[in-house]
Amino acid sequence: MIYPYNIITEEQREQILKNVEEQLLRERGVIRYKGDRYYYFNGEAEWTFGLAWLSIIYKQINNVTKQKFFLEKTLRCVNIFGELPELYFANTSKHNDNFPLAWAQSLMIVAMA
């Protein structure tokens, strides 16, 4: 609703971002929702594309500090092959075998532009 559609009010956008950052943000990604059981190993999977998505949004609204913060977090998730994996297992530096994940890679490229 925020990116790429931009179909909500500024107030709604701020509430969504606040909720995502306070409730869903993790070290190596953004969980889909609390209690998510997909790739659940001692906690919800951390989806890397969520970090790039946040970077893009903050770039759109001219918050350079948060845009850079989330871009740097995204780049720290790149694996030893220089690729962004789909997700990391909760609270670990181990990712699943889905890499590179095209939509995560593409969002990272957009965030870097």
Contacts in CASP RR format, 6 or more apart in sequence:
PFRMAT RR
TARGET T0000
AUTHOR 0000-0000-0000
METHOD contacts of the structure
MODEL  1
MIYPYNIITEEQREQILKNVEEQLLRERGVIRYKGDRYYYFNGEAEWTFG
LAWLSIIYKQINNVTKQKFFLEKTLRCVNIFGELPELYFANTSKHNDNFP
LAWAQSLMIVAMA
1 7 0 8 1.000
1 8 0 8 1.000
1 12 0 8 1.000
1 16 0 8 1.000
2 8 0 8 1.000
2 13 0 8 1.000
2 16 0 8 1.000
2 17 0 8 1.000
2 57 0 8 1.000
3 53 0 8 1.000
3 56 0 8 1.000
3 57 0 8 1.000
3 60 0 8 1.000
6 60 0 8 1.000
8 16 0 8 1.000
13 57 0 8 1.000
13 61 0 8 1.000
17 54 0 8 1.000
17 57 0 8 1.000
20 30 0 8 1.000
20 54 0 8 1.000
21 54 0 8 1.000
23 34 0 8 1.000
24 30 0 8 1.000
24 31 0 8 1.000
24 32 0 8 1.000
24 33 0 8 1.000
24 34 0 8 1.000
25 54 0 8 1.000
26 44 0 8 1.000
26 46 0 8 1.000
26 90 0 8 1.000
26 91 0 8 1.000
27 46 0 8 1.000
27 73 0 8 1.000
27 91 0 8 1.000
28 46 0 8 1.000
28 48 0 8 1.000
28 51 0 8 1.000
28 73 0 8 1.000
28 76 0 8 1.000
28 77 0 8 1.000
28 88 0 8 1.000
28 93 0 8 1.000
29 46 0 8 1.000
29 47 0 8 1.000
29 48 0 8 1.000
29 50 0 8 1.000
29 51 0 8 1.000
29 73 0 8 1.000
29 77 0 8 1.000
29 87 0 8 1.000
29 88 0 8 1.000
30 46 0 8 1.000
30 47 0 8 1.000
30 49 0 8 1.000
30 50 0 8 1.000
30 51 0 8 1.000
30 53 0 8 1.000
30 54 0 8 1.000
31 44 0 8 1.000
31 45 0 8 1.000
31 46 0 8 1.000
31 47 0 8 1.000
32 38 0 8 1.000
32 44 0 8 1.000
32 45 0 8 1.000
32 47 0 8 1.000
33 44 0 8 1.000
34 44 0 8 1.000
35 43 0 8 1.000
35 44 0 8 1.000
36 44 0 8 1.000
36 45 0 8 1.000
38 45 0 8 1.000
39 45 0 8 1.000
39 87 0 8 1.000
39 89 0 8 1.000
39 96 0 8 1.000
40 90 0 8 1.000
41 89 0 8 1.000
41 90 0 8 1.000
41 92 0 8 1.000
42 89 0 8 1.000
42 90 0 8 1.000
42 91 0 8 1.000
43 89 0 8 1.000
43 90 0 8 1.000
43 91 0 8 1.000
44 90 0 8 1.000
45 87 0 8 1.000
45 88 0 8 1.000
45 89 0 8 1.000
45 90 0 8 1.000
45 96 0 8 1.000
46 87 0 8 1.000
46 88 0 8 1.000
46 89 0 8 1.000
46 90 0 8 1.000
47 86 0 8 1.000
47 87 0 8 1.000
47 104 0 8 1.000
48 74 0 8 1.000
48 77 0 8 1.000
48 84 0 8 1.000
48 85 0 8 1.000
48 86 0 8 1.000
48 87 0 8 1.000
48 88 0 8 1.000
48 95 0 8 1.000
48 101 0 8 1.000
48 104 0 8 1.000
49 84 0 8 1.000
49 101 0 8 1.000
49 103 0 8 1.000
49 104 0 8 1.000
49 107 0 8 1.000
49 108 0 8 1.000
50 107 0 8 1.000
51 70 0 8 1.000
51 71 0 8 1.000
51 73 0 8 1.000
51 74 0 8 1.000
51 77 0 8 1.000
52 70 0 8 1.000
52 71 0 8 1.000
52 74 0 8 1.000
52 84 0 8 1.000
52 104 0 8 1.000
52 107 0 8 1.000
52 108 0 8 1.000
52 110 0 8 1.000
52 111 0 8 1.000
53 107 0 8 1.000
54 66 0 8 1.000
54 70 0 8 1.000
55 66 0 8 1.000
55 67 0 8 1.000
55 68 0 8 1.000
55 69 0 8 1.000
55 70 0 8 1.000
55 71 0 8 1.000
55 74 0 8 1.000
55 111 0 8 1.000
56 67 0 8 1.000
56 107 0 8 1.000
56 110 0 8 1.000
56 111 0 8 1.000
58 64 0 8 1.000
58 66 0 8 1.000
58 67 0 8 1.000
58 69 0 8 1.000
58 70 0 8 1.000
59 67 0 8 1.000
59 111 0 8 1.000
67 111 0 8 1.000
70 111 0 8 1.000
71 111 0 8 1.000
71 112 0 8 1.000
74 84 0 8 1.000
74 108 0 8 1.000
74 111 0 8 1.000
75 108 0 8 1.000
77 84 0 8 1.000
77 85 0 8 1.000
77 88 0 8 1.000
78 84 0 8 1.000
79 85 0 8 1.000
79 95 0 8 1.000
79 99 0 8 1.000
81 99 0 8 1.000
81 100 0 8 1.000
82 100 0 8 1.000
83 99 0 8 1.000
83 100 0 8 1.000
83 105 0 8 1.000
84 99 0 8 1.000
84 100 0 8 1.000
84 101 0 8 1.000
84 104 0 8 1.000
84 105 0 8 1.000
84 108 0 8 1.000
85 95 0 8 1.000
85 96 0 8 1.000
85 98 0 8 1.000
85 99 0 8 1.000
85 100 0 8 1.000
85 101 0 8 1.000
85 104 0 8 1.000
86 95 0 8 1.000
86 96 0 8 1.000
86 98 0 8 1.000
86 99 0 8 1.000
86 101 0 8 1.000
86 104 0 8 1.000
87 95 0 8 1.000
87 96 0 8 1.000
87 98 0 8 1.000
88 94 0 8 1.000
88 95 0 8 1.000
88 96 0 8 1.000
89 95 0 8 1.000
89 96 0 8 1.000
END
